[in-house]
Amino acid sequence: MTDKAAGIERPSGATATEPQFGSDVVAQTLRAIGVPYIALTPGASFRGLHDSLVNYLGNRDPQMLLCLHEEHAVAIAHGYAKVTGKPLAVAVHSNVGLMHATMAIFNAWCDRMPVVILGATGPVDAVKRRPWIDWIHTTTDQAALVRNFIKWDNQPGSVTASVEAVLRAGMIARTPPYGPTYVVFDAALQEEKFDAIPIPDPARYAPPVHGPDPTQIAELAKLLSAARSPLILAGRVSRTEAGWKERIALAERLGARVLTDGKVAAAFPSHHPLHPLPPTLFLSEEARQMVATADVILSLDWVDLGGALSAAFGSNVTAKVANASLDFELHRGWNMEYQALPVVDIALAAEPDSVVRALLEALGPAKTPVALPPPRAKAPAPQGGGPFGIRDVAAAVFEAVGKRAATFIKLPIGWSWEDTRIEGPLDYMGGDGGGGVGSGPGISVGAALALRDYQPGRLPVTVIGDGDFLMGGTAIWSAVHGKIPLLVVVANNRSYFNDELHQQRVAEMRDRPVERRWIGQRIADPAVDIATFAKSLGATGFGPVDTRAAIDKALHDALAVVEAGGVAVVDALVLPAYDVKTATAMTRGPGG
């Protein structure tokens, strides 16, 4: 039986009223920790858990989100966490499902997002294994595949220990800095007969709270009050309205200029007078100058603070620098996502929101209001008549969305940031964290799910490149299947264009023909019919369109689909080109 209104498959008839098997207890614990969904691609290694989700819990709390690839399952949980700050559960099959999921786990790790991942192996007892298939799907220390980019893992040896493992996985995933956790269950253990046991109260296993040191806050408040040119680098912060308003209040209290980063979610109003430059994926020359002229810098968990300071000051950082971040707790040796080591005079081991709140209290109200500079001038509108580019797509999307409350879940490289208005914490959800192509569709579905459940009046919009969509586009099926409204605009340059620019850079350095940069890069001959691909997944497809009039019509019709609860995909053909600043920043060589 399917609940057509909610897209939920429900079992007909009675379900078990008491746990009878090991996997029933695991499912019961998932419900206890408040996980609303479990995204999965089915697999025999967790067939016991799958049965428990259906025949014991009735596919409710958590409800299964069926996915066509394990990478999509993790990406959906990642996108959900970007909106809510809360984890979903994900089930991945044995070693092979985990291998499929690894890139998405890496993205969530780099983006510092909570995900509770459940896996399975075995049976560990060789006597209980079926011939062939159980042997190739049994791995010693299966978590070793992902241990370098998760916060914690465990393989419990009993049903009772499984309860503690799930409780701990949820607690650690939700402890800042957030990240994925992984629990592996023995396939045989799931299917053991087991009587009911009491599930501990999850409220008694809440994540610890990190607060700022009062002495450091007093020192920083004094520095900021005396600063002639204070600067706030607003990085990884919360999605709360309270945190948003407090960041604005702090900037206005200090008269501090603010920079934001397109790699992370909305942190400050884009057109506020104290936000003189649009967000960017790479530090622009104007932003570098702004950092270089600051005398006190407050970093709110800015991604790559060391790189920004080096770009602005070289080896001699003349500004006083304070950094509010817990990210150091996840720094390891395997990968370098921790970025360059920054010069920091005051290192606040606390969440950025709590530091901003404490600073406001320490500073108190201003004796006289700080005069705000004039807002930055509006960027000139794109001129018609030329080749249809990504800025034309942006202009069409903004006009079509109009005054609707909208969340831009993802935006592509080369996006028109100058024209993008960010006015609240849910207006933009940032990048994928690890730069893994193919993540966009799954993350977008997860974010759209969270918006459907918690912000039903908001329009979920994602604009992604064709390479991203073609690599991960089957995630859209899960949105259609789950009745999750979503507008997808594919900025389709029919190329892996990022790499075209790198080939051009190498050719220029080696004095070789740059006109060959496209070879091995263009997605053409044949061109993929993205609209038909979307239709095959149950979505409504539009395009390809390559004029302003055509995209206006397509977006008008697509919005009608989404507002009726559907999924729409618009294929917008664009010129393979980025603006000069973006292209230069992307292909800058080492140390350049």
DONU-671397 format. One record per residue (C-alpha): x, y, z; residue number from 1. Coordinates in nm, 2 decimals. Each point is the difference from the previous one (the first is absolute). Example, Ala and Ser with C-alpha at 12.3 -4.5 7.8 and 13.67 -1.06 7.14 Angstrom:
2
     c1     c2     c3   i
   1.23  -0.45   0.78   1
   0.14   0.34  -0.07   2
This chain:
592
     c1     c2     c3   i
   0.00   0.00   0.00   1
   0.12   0.35  -0.08   2
  -0.11   0.32   0.16   3
  -0.02   0.20  -0.33   4
  -0.03   0.34   0.18   5
   0.33  -0.04   0.18   6
   0.18  -0.25  -0.24   7
   0.04  -0.24   0.29   8
  -0.02  -0.38  -0.05   9
  -0.18  -0.15   0.30  10
  -0.04  -0.38   0.08  11
  -0.35  -0.13  -0.01  12
  -0.14  -0.19   0.30  13
   0.15  -0.04   0.35  14
   0.36   0.06   0.09  15
   0.20  -0.14   0.30  16
  -0.08   0.17   0.32  17
   0.32  -0.10   0.19  18
   0.36  -0.05  -0.11  19
   0.08  -0.36  -0.08  20
   0.33   0.01  -0.18  21
   0.33   0.19   0.03  22
  -0.09   0.23  -0.29  23
  -0.33   0.09   0.16  24
   0.20   0.14   0.30  25
   0.23   0.20  -0.24  26
  -0.31   0.14  -0.18  27
  -0.16   0.09   0.33  28
   0.32   0.19   0.10  29
   0.00   0.19  -0.32  30
  -0.35   0.11   0.08  31
   0.10   0.09   0.35  32
   0.28   0.24  -0.11  33
  -0.25   0.19  -0.22  34
   0.12  -0.09  -0.35  35
  -0.30   0.07  -0.23  36
   0.13  -0.17  -0.31  37
   0.25  -0.27  -0.11  38
   0.13   0.04  -0.36  39
   0.10  -0.33  -0.15  40
   0.07  -0.22  -0.30  41
  -0.11  -0.35   0.10  42
   0.25  -0.27   0.07  43
  -0.01  -0.35   0.15  44
   0.26   0.08   0.27  45
  -0.26   0.21   0.18  46
  -0.31  -0.20  -0.10  47
  -0.08  -0.05   0.37  48
   0.00   0.38   0.06  49
  -0.21   0.06  -0.31  50
  -0.26  -0.25   0.12  51
   0.00   0.17   0.34  52
  -0.06   0.34  -0.15  53
  -0.30  -0.14  -0.19  54
  -0.15  -0.27   0.22  55
   0.08   0.14   0.34  56
   0.00   0.38  -0.04  57
  -0.24   0.01  -0.30  58
   0.23   0.21  -0.21  59
  -0.05   0.30   0.24  60
   0.26   0.19   0.21  61
   0.22  -0.08  -0.18  62
  -0.16  -0.01  -0.34  63
   0.20  -0.16  -0.28  64
   0.12   0.22  -0.29  65
   0.07  -0.23  -0.28  66
   0.30   0.10  -0.21  67
   0.15  -0.13  -0.33  68
   0.36   0.03   0.12  69
   0.17   0.00   0.35  70
   0.18   0.33  -0.09  71
  -0.34   0.16  -0.04  72
  -0.12  -0.14   0.33  73
   0.29   0.17   0.19  74
  -0.04   0.32  -0.21  75
  -0.37   0.02   0.09  76
   0.09  -0.02   0.37  77
   0.27   0.26  -0.06  78
  -0.25   0.24  -0.16  79
  -0.25  -0.05   0.28  80
   0.26   0.08   0.26  81
   0.10   0.32  -0.19  82
  -0.35   0.14   0.07  83
  -0.08  -0.15   0.34  84
   0.34  -0.06   0.16  85
  -0.14  -0.34   0.09  86
   0.11  -0.35  -0.12  87
  -0.20  -0.25  -0.20  88
   0.09  -0.37   0.00  89
   0.14  -0.17  -0.30  90
   0.03  -0.37  -0.06  91
   0.27  -0.13  -0.24  92
   0.04  -0.36  -0.11  93
   0.31  -0.18   0.12  94
   0.34   0.10  -0.14  95
  -0.12   0.07  -0.36  96
  -0.27   0.24   0.11  97
   0.25   0.18   0.22  98
   0.24   0.03  -0.29  99
  -0.28   0.16  -0.21 100
  -0.07   0.24   0.28 101
   0.35   0.12   0.08 102
   0.01   0.32  -0.21 103
  -0.32   0.12   0.16 104
   0.13  -0.08   0.34 105
   0.31   0.19  -0.08 106
  -0.21   0.30  -0.11 107
  -0.20  -0.01   0.33 108
   0.32  -0.02   0.20 109
   0.16   0.30  -0.18 110
  -0.32   0.20   0.03 111
  -0.02  -0.09   0.38 112
  -0.35  -0.15  -0.03 113
  -0.15  -0.26   0.23 114
  -0.11  -0.34  -0.15 115
  -0.06  -0.33   0.18 116
   0.11  -0.28  -0.23 117
  -0.09  -0.36   0.07 118
   0.17  -0.28  -0.18 119
   0.02  -0.38   0.02 120
   0.24  -0.28  -0.06 121
   0.02  -0.37   0.04 122
  -0.13  -0.21   0.15 123
   0.32   0.03   0.20 124
  -0.03  -0.36   0.11 125
   0.12  -0.19  -0.31 126
  -0.22  -0.30   0.08 127
  -0.31   0.22  -0.06 128
   0.11   0.13  -0.34 129
  -0.17  -0.09  -0.33 130
   0.24  -0.13  -0.26 131
   0.18   0.26  -0.22 132
  -0.21   0.32   0.05 133
   0.03   0.03   0.38 134
   0.37  -0.06  -0.02 135
   0.07   0.28  -0.25 136
  -0.22   0.23   0.20 137
   0.17  -0.07   0.34 138
   0.28   0.24   0.08 139
   0.23   0.01   0.30 140
   0.00   0.36   0.13 141
  -0.24   0.13  -0.26 142
   0.01   0.35   0.14 143
   0.36   0.03  -0.10 144
  -0.13   0.10  -0.34 145
  -0.13   0.33   0.14 146
   0.16   0.04   0.34 147
   0.22   0.29  -0.12 148
  -0.31   0.21  -0.08 149
  -0.25  -0.08   0.27 150
  -0.02   0.10   0.36 151
  -0.05  -0.34   0.16 152
  -0.07  -0.36  -0.09 153
  -0.10  -0.32   0.18 154
  -0.09  -0.36  -0.07 155
  -0.20  -0.12   0.31 156
   0.03  -0.36   0.10 157
  -0.35  -0.04   0.15 158
  -0.35   0.14  -0.03 159
   0.04   0.18   0.34 160
   0.32   0.16  -0.12 161
  -0.18   0.10  -0.33 162
  -0.23   0.23   0.20 163
   0.30   0.18   0.15 164
   0.17   0.02  -0.34 165
  -0.30   0.17  -0.16 166
  -0.04   0.24   0.29 167
   0.37   0.09  -0.01 168
  -0.01   0.04  -0.38 169
  -0.28   0.25   0.02 170
   0.16   0.19   0.29 171
   0.34   0.03  -0.17 172
  -0.15   0.09  -0.34 173
  -0.19   0.29   0.17 174
   0.29   0.12   0.21 175
   0.17   0.31  -0.16 176
   0.19  -0.01  -0.22 177
  -0.25  -0.23  -0.17 178
   0.09  -0.30  -0.22 179
  -0.10  -0.34  -0.12 180
   0.01  -0.31   0.23 181
  -0.01  -0.37  -0.10 182
  -0.13  -0.31   0.17 183
   0.04  -0.35  -0.15 184
  -0.23  -0.28   0.10 185
   0.06  -0.37  -0.03 186
  -0.26  -0.13  -0.25 187
  -0.06  -0.30   0.22 188
  -0.03   0.21   0.32 189
  -0.29   0.19  -0.16 190
  -0.19  -0.33  -0.05 191
   0.05  -0.14   0.34 192
  -0.31  -0.05   0.21 193
   0.01   0.25   0.28 194
  -0.24   0.11   0.28 195
  -0.09   0.36   0.05 196
   0.25   0.21   0.20 197
  -0.05   0.35   0.14 198
   0.13   0.28  -0.23 199
   0.17   0.27   0.20 200
  -0.14   0.36  -0.01 201
   0.20   0.17  -0.28 202
  -0.04   0.33   0.17 203
   0.25  -0.12   0.26 204
   0.26  -0.05  -0.28 205
  -0.02   0.35  -0.15 206
   0.30   0.15  -0.17 207
   0.22   0.22   0.21 208
  -0.02   0.38  -0.03 209
   0.32   0.20  -0.07 210
  -0.01   0.35   0.14 211
   0.26   0.28  -0.05 212
   0.25   0.09   0.27 213
  -0.11   0.33   0.18 214
   0.36   0.13   0.02 215
   0.05  -0.04  -0.37 216
  -0.34   0.16  -0.07 217
   0.10   0.30   0.21 218
   0.34   0.03  -0.17 219
  -0.16  -0.02  -0.35 220
  -0.27   0.25   0.08 221
   0.27   0.24   0.11 222
   0.19  -0.05  -0.33 223
  -0.30   0.03  -0.22 224
  -0.12   0.32   0.18 225
   0.33   0.17  -0.06 226
   0.03  -0.12  -0.36 227
   0.02   0.26  -0.28 228
  -0.09  -0.25  -0.27 229
  -0.15  -0.32   0.14 230
  -0.10  -0.29  -0.24 231
  -0.22  -0.30   0.06 232
   0.06  -0.31  -0.21 233
  -0.34  -0.17   0.02 234
   0.06  -0.37  -0.07 235
  -0.17  -0.32   0.13 236
  -0.28   0.12   0.22 237
  -0.35  -0.12   0.09 238
  -0.33   0.02  -0.19 239
  -0.19   0.16   0.29 240
  -0.17   0.34  -0.02 241
   0.13   0.10   0.33 242
   0.36  -0.06  -0.11 243
  -0.06   0.19  -0.32 244
  -0.13   0.30   0.18 245
   0.28  -0.01   0.26 246
   0.27   0.01  -0.28 247
  -0.17   0.30  -0.15 248
  -0.02   0.17   0.34 249
   0.37  -0.07   0.07 250
   0.11   0.14  -0.33 251
  -0.21   0.31   0.04 252
   0.11   0.05   0.37 253
   0.36   0.00  -0.12 254
  -0.04   0.15  -0.34 255
   0.19  -0.30  -0.12 256
   0.01  -0.10  -0.37 257
  -0.10  -0.36  -0.07 258
   0.11  -0.25  -0.27 259
  -0.18  -0.32  -0.08 260
   0.10  -0.31  -0.18 261
  -0.20  -0.17  -0.28 262
   0.14  -0.34   0.11 263
  -0.22   0.00   0.31 264
  -0.36   0.09   0.08 265
  -0.14   0.35   0.05 266
   0.16   0.19   0.29 267
  -0.08   0.37  -0.05 268
  -0.23   0.21  -0.22 269
   0.16   0.03  -0.34 270
  -0.11   0.36  -0.06 271
   0.05   0.14   0.35 272
   0.21   0.32   0.00 273
   0.27  -0.17   0.21 274
   0.02  -0.29  -0.26 275
   0.17   0.20  -0.28 276
   0.09  -0.30  -0.23 277
  -0.20  -0.29  -0.12 278
   0.08  -0.35   0.12 279
   0.25  -0.19  -0.21 280
   0.14  -0.35  -0.01 281
   0.35   0.14  -0.02 282
   0.14   0.31   0.18 283
  -0.02   0.28  -0.26 284
   0.26   0.28  -0.03 285
  -0.24   0.24   0.16 286
  -0.06  -0.24   0.29 287
   0.37  -0.05   0.04 288
   0.05   0.38   0.03 289
  -0.28   0.01   0.26 290
   0.17  -0.26   0.21 291
   0.34   0.17  -0.04 292
  -0.13   0.34   0.13 293
  -0.18  -0.15   0.30 294
   0.17   0.06   0.34 295
  -0.22  -0.25   0.20 296
  -0.15  -0.31  -0.17 297
  -0.26  -0.22   0.15 298
  -0.03  -0.34  -0.18 299
  -0.33  -0.18   0.06 300
   0.13  -0.35  -0.10 301
   0.11   0.13  -0.34 302
   0.11  -0.28  -0.24 303
   0.37   0.04  -0.07 304
   0.07   0.29   0.23 305
   0.38  -0.06  -0.05 306
  -0.04   0.02  -0.37 307
  -0.19   0.33   0.02 308
   0.25   0.16   0.23 309
   0.29  -0.12  -0.21 310
  -0.16   0.14  -0.32 311
  -0.05   0.34   0.17 312
   0.31   0.04   0.22 313
   0.26  -0.25  -0.13 314
   0.21  -0.12   0.29 315
  -0.05   0.32   0.22 316
  -0.35   0.01   0.13 317
  -0.03   0.35   0.15 318
  -0.36  -0.03   0.12 319
  -0.10  -0.15   0.33 320
  -0.19  -0.32  -0.08 321
  -0.27  -0.18   0.21 322
  -0.14  -0.33  -0.12 323
  -0.33  -0.15   0.14 324
   0.02  -0.37  -0.11 325
  -0.01  -0.35   0.13 326
   0.13  -0.14  -0.33 327
   0.34  -0.08   0.15 328
  -0.16  -0.30   0.17 329
  -0.04  -0.18  -0.33 330
   0.34   0.07  -0.14 331
   0.19  -0.31  -0.10 332
   0.29  -0.11  -0.22 333
  -0.18  -0.18  -0.28 334
  -0.15   0.29  -0.19 335
   0.08   0.37  -0.01 336
  -0.36   0.14   0.02 337
   0.12   0.19   0.31 338
   0.18   0.24  -0.24 339
   0.30   0.22   0.09 340
   0.09   0.06   0.36 341
  -0.12   0.36   0.08 342
   0.16   0.26   0.22 343
  -0.24   0.04   0.29 344
   0.04   0.23   0.30 345
  -0.32  -0.10   0.18 346
  -0.12  -0.36  -0.07 347
  -0.35  -0.05   0.13 348
  -0.09  -0.37   0.03 349
  -0.37   0.06  -0.03 350
  -0.28   0.01  -0.26 351
  -0.01   0.33  -0.19 352
  -0.36   0.08   0.10 353
   0.09  -0.02   0.37 354
   0.30   0.23  -0.05 355
  -0.21   0.26  -0.18 356
  -0.27  -0.01   0.28 357
   0.27   0.03   0.27 358
   0.16   0.29  -0.18 359
  -0.33   0.19  -0.03 360
  -0.05  -0.04   0.37 361
   0.36   0.11   0.08 362
  -0.01   0.31  -0.23 363
  -0.35   0.12   0.11 364
  -0.19   0.25  -0.20 365
   0.19   0.27  -0.19 366
   0.01   0.34   0.16 367
  -0.06   0.15  -0.34 368
  -0.13  -0.18  -0.31 369
   0.27  -0.10  -0.25 370
  -0.04   0.17  -0.33 371
  -0.05  -0.26  -0.28 372
   0.16   0.04  -0.34 373
  -0.22   0.01  -0.31 374
  -0.09  -0.34  -0.14 375
   0.19  -0.12  -0.30 376
  -0.13   0.10  -0.34 377
  -0.22  -0.24  -0.19 378
   0.18  -0.20  -0.27 379
  -0.09   0.10  -0.35 380
  -0.26  -0.23  -0.16 381
   0.13  -0.25  -0.26 382
  -0.03   0.13  -0.35 383
  -0.22  -0.20  -0.24 384
   0.10  -0.09  -0.35 385
   0.33  -0.18   0.08 386
   0.06  -0.37   0.07 387
  -0.22  -0.14   0.27 388
   0.21  -0.03   0.31 389
  -0.03  -0.10   0.37 390
  -0.08   0.35   0.10 391
  -0.30   0.01  -0.23 392
  -0.12  -0.32   0.17 393
   0.05   0.16   0.34 394
  -0.20   0.31  -0.11 395
  -0.28  -0.22  -0.13 396
  -0.01  -0.21   0.32 397
  -0.01   0.31   0.22 398
  -0.28   0.15  -0.20 399
  -0.20  -0.32  -0.01 400
   0.03  -0.05   0.38 401
  -0.10   0.36   0.06 402
  -0.10   0.07   0.36 403
  -0.05  -0.36   0.10 404
   0.19  -0.12   0.30 405
   0.25  -0.23  -0.16 406
   0.30  -0.20   0.10 407
   0.29  -0.03  -0.25 408
   0.13  -0.34   0.10 409
   0.30  -0.01  -0.24 410
   0.15   0.24  -0.25 411
   0.26  -0.08  -0.26 412
   0.35   0.13  -0.07 413
  -0.03   0.32  -0.19 414
  -0.32   0.10   0.16 415
  -0.11   0.36   0.00 416
   0.06   0.09   0.36 417
  -0.03   0.37  -0.06 418
  -0.37  -0.05  -0.08 419
  -0.07  -0.25   0.28 420
  -0.20   0.14   0.30 421
   0.05  -0.19   0.32 422
  -0.23   0.14   0.27 423
  -0.03  -0.29   0.25 424
   0.17  -0.31   0.13 425
  -0.19  -0.24  -0.22 426
   0.05   0.20  -0.32 427
   0.31  -0.19  -0.11 428
   0.13  -0.34   0.11 429
   0.37   0.01  -0.12 430
   0.21  -0.25  -0.19 431
   0.06  -0.37   0.05 432
   0.31   0.02   0.23 433
   0.23  -0.23  -0.18 434
  -0.03   0.11  -0.36 435
  -0.14  -0.34  -0.11 436
  -0.18   0.03  -0.34 437
  -0.33  -0.18   0.00 438
  -0.11   0.11   0.35 439
  -0.23   0.28  -0.11 440
  -0.32  -0.19  -0.08 441
   0.01  -0.21   0.33 442
   0.08   0.29   0.22 443
  -0.28   0.20  -0.17 444
  -0.25  -0.27   0.06 445
   0.10  -0.03   0.37 446
  -0.03   0.38   0.05 447
  -0.33   0.01  -0.18 448
  -0.13  -0.28   0.23 449
   0.09   0.21   0.31 450
  -0.16   0.31  -0.15 451
  -0.32  -0.19  -0.08 452
  -0.02  -0.13   0.36 453
   0.11   0.31   0.19 454
  -0.04   0.30  -0.24 455
  -0.29  -0.10  -0.22 456
  -0.04   0.35  -0.14 457
   0.35   0.02  -0.14 458
   0.08  -0.07  -0.36 459
   0.30  -0.25  -0.04 460
   0.22   0.10  -0.30 461
   0.33  -0.15  -0.10 462
   0.21   0.11  -0.29 463
   0.27  -0.26  -0.09 464
   0.23  -0.07  -0.29 465
  -0.06  -0.27  -0.26 466
   0.29  -0.21   0.12 467
  -0.13   0.00   0.35 468
  -0.35  -0.09  -0.12 469
   0.10  -0.27  -0.23 470
   0.22  -0.17   0.26 471
  -0.26   0.01   0.28 472
  -0.33   0.07  -0.18 473
  -0.17  -0.32   0.09 474
  -0.04   0.14   0.36 475
  -0.29   0.20  -0.15 476
  -0.20  -0.33  -0.01 477
   0.00   0.00   0.38 478
  -0.16   0.35   0.00 479
  -0.27  -0.11  -0.24 480
  -0.06  -0.32   0.19 481
  -0.01   0.17   0.34 482
  -0.22   0.29  -0.12 483
   0.27   0.26   0.07 484
  -0.05   0.32  -0.20 485
   0.32   0.13  -0.16 486
   0.10   0.23  -0.29 487
   0.32  -0.10  -0.17 488
   0.16   0.23  -0.26 489
   0.29  -0.16  -0.18 490
   0.25   0.26  -0.13 491
   0.11  -0.22  -0.29 492
   0.32   0.10  -0.18 493
   0.04  -0.35  -0.13 494
   0.35  -0.02   0.13 495
   0.21  -0.08   0.31 496
   0.09   0.37  -0.04 497
   0.19   0.04   0.32 498
   0.26  -0.24  -0.14 499
   0.00   0.18  -0.34 500
   0.13   0.30   0.18 501
   0.27  -0.20   0.17 502
   0.10  -0.15  -0.34 503
   0.02   0.35  -0.13 504
   0.22   0.11   0.29 505
   0.24  -0.29  -0.05 506
   0.01   0.06  -0.38 507
   0.09   0.37   0.06 508
   0.28  -0.09   0.24 509
   0.14  -0.26  -0.24 510
  -0.05   0.22  -0.31 511
  -0.24  -0.25  -0.16 512
  -0.32   0.06  -0.20 513
  -0.28   0.11   0.24 514
  -0.26  -0.06  -0.26 515
   0.03  -0.37   0.07 516
  -0.12   0.04   0.36 517
  -0.34  -0.15  -0.08 518
   0.12  -0.34  -0.11 519
  -0.10  -0.26   0.26 520
  -0.22   0.25   0.17 521
  -0.32   0.07  -0.20 522
  -0.32  -0.19   0.07 523
  -0.11  -0.01  -0.36 524
  -0.04  -0.22  -0.30 525
  -0.24  -0.11   0.13 526
  -0.13   0.27   0.23 527
  -0.20  -0.14   0.29 528
  -0.37   0.08  -0.01 529
  -0.03   0.11   0.37 530
  -0.37   0.08  -0.02 531
  -0.08  -0.36  -0.12 532
   0.24  -0.14   0.26 533
  -0.20   0.19   0.26 534
  -0.33  -0.13  -0.14 535
   0.13  -0.35   0.02 536
   0.04   0.05   0.38 537
  -0.36   0.12   0.04 538
   0.08   0.37   0.00 539
  -0.13   0.26  -0.24 540
   0.27   0.10  -0.24 541
   0.04   0.32  -0.19 542
   0.24   0.10  -0.28 543
   0.26   0.03  -0.12 544
  -0.05   0.38   0.00 545
   0.26   0.25  -0.11 546
  -0.17   0.33  -0.02 547
  -0.14   0.23   0.27 548
  -0.36  -0.03  -0.14 549
   0.02  -0.38   0.00 550
   0.14  -0.03   0.35 551
  -0.25   0.25   0.14 552
  -0.28  -0.23  -0.14 553
   0.16  -0.31   0.13 554
   0.05   0.14   0.35 555
  -0.36   0.12   0.01 556
  -0.13  -0.34  -0.08 557
   0.26  -0.18   0.22 558
  -0.10   0.22   0.30 559
  -0.36  -0.11  -0.05 560
   0.11  -0.36   0.02 561
   0.20   0.05   0.32 562
  -0.27   0.21   0.17 563
  -0.24  -0.29  -0.07 564
   0.24  -0.23   0.19 565
   0.20  -0.14  -0.29 566
   0.36  -0.01  -0.12 567
   0.10   0.21  -0.31 568
   0.33   0.00  -0.18 569
   0.09   0.28  -0.25 570
   0.29  -0.06  -0.24 571
   0.15   0.34  -0.07 572
   0.27   0.00  -0.26 573
   0.27   0.26   0.08 574
   0.32   0.12  -0.16 575
   0.31  -0.20   0.14 576
   0.16   0.30   0.17 577
   0.06   0.15   0.35 578
   0.07   0.36   0.08 579
   0.36   0.10   0.01 580
   0.03   0.02   0.38 581
  -0.14  -0.34   0.05 582
   0.21  -0.16  -0.27 583
   0.32   0.16   0.13 584
  -0.06  -0.10   0.36 585
  -0.09  -0.36  -0.10 586
   0.32  -0.06  -0.20 587
   0.24   0.19   0.21 588
   0.32  -0.21   0.04 589
   0.17  -0.10   0.33 590
   0.09   0.31   0.19 591
  -0.16   0.22  -0.26 592
